[in-house]
Amino acid sequence: MSDSIFELEHHPGEEIVLRFKSPKLRAYQNIYARCGLPALLVEADSGAIGGKESHEFMVIAENGEDEVIYCHNCKYAANVDKAESTKSQIESKEPLPIEEVNTPGMTSIEQVSSFLKMPQSHTLKAVFYVADGKLVFVVIRGDLEVNEVKLKNILKCFELRLATETEVIEAGIVAGFVSPVGISGIKGCRR
């Protein structure tokens, strides 16, 4: 369900207020209630051709194809592709000098973190994607995962997929031996 049915009015420190444009929203709510389904109205990703705001109903169930993020205090609700949060703070220390570290045979951030004897949150991982036919280099904190829907929105691309090993090699990059330090020829954006 998109925001063409209703508008959201939000003022800092206040609950979100629905302003109905039509009786369609109430009809959906009544249908879910009559069926005994615990439906929740949540913020949703509108996709590449959608507007800035989109909402959908999600039925709370033990199994399903999506996840919902919900705050009991402020009643914020969004599907996992749209949810926004603050990053957890990590203990700030004086940066170590940059040095090359050989990590042969290590293919996961868990292995590298264990080898370096440091938490994953103090490491970075590199992930390569192909966005609309162009190679994209993503660097993310080691304890986090790339949300591909959000990445697609940031890049404003229509197609996004993980790069194949062959595509990475053809770009002259050796997976597992790449860093944002000293890399050239790759356009980036910081988020």
Stockholm file with secondary structure:
# STOCKHOLM 1.0

chainA/1-191         MSDSIFELEHHPGEEIVLRFKSPKLRAYQNIYARCGLPALLVEADSGAIGGKESHEFMVIAENGEDEVIYCHNCKYAANVDKAESTKSQIESKEPLPIEEVNTPGMTSIEQVSSFLKMPQSHTLKAVFYVADGKLVFVVIRGDLEVNEVKLKNILKCFELRLATETEVIEAGIVAGFVSPVGISGIKGCRR
#=GR chainA/1-191 SS CBTTSEEEECCTTSCCEEEESSTHHHHHHHHHHHTTCCEEEEECCCCTTSCSCBEEEEECCSSCSCCEEECTTTCCEEETTTCCCCCCCCCCCCCCCCCCCCCTTCCSHHHHHHHHTSCGGGCEEEEEEEETTEEEEEEEETTCCCCHHHHHHHHTCSCEEECCHHHHHHTTCCTTSCCSTTCCSCCCCCC
#=GC SS_cons         CBTTSEEEECCTTSCCEEEESSTHHHHHHHHHHHTTCCEEEEECCCCTTSCSCBEEEEECCSSCSCCEEECTTTCCEEETTTCCCCCCCCCCCCCCCCCCCCCTTCCSHHHHHHHHTSCGGGCEEEEEEEETTEEEEEEEETTCCCCHHHHHHHHTCSCEEECCHHHHHHTTCCTTSCCSTTCCSCCCCCC
//
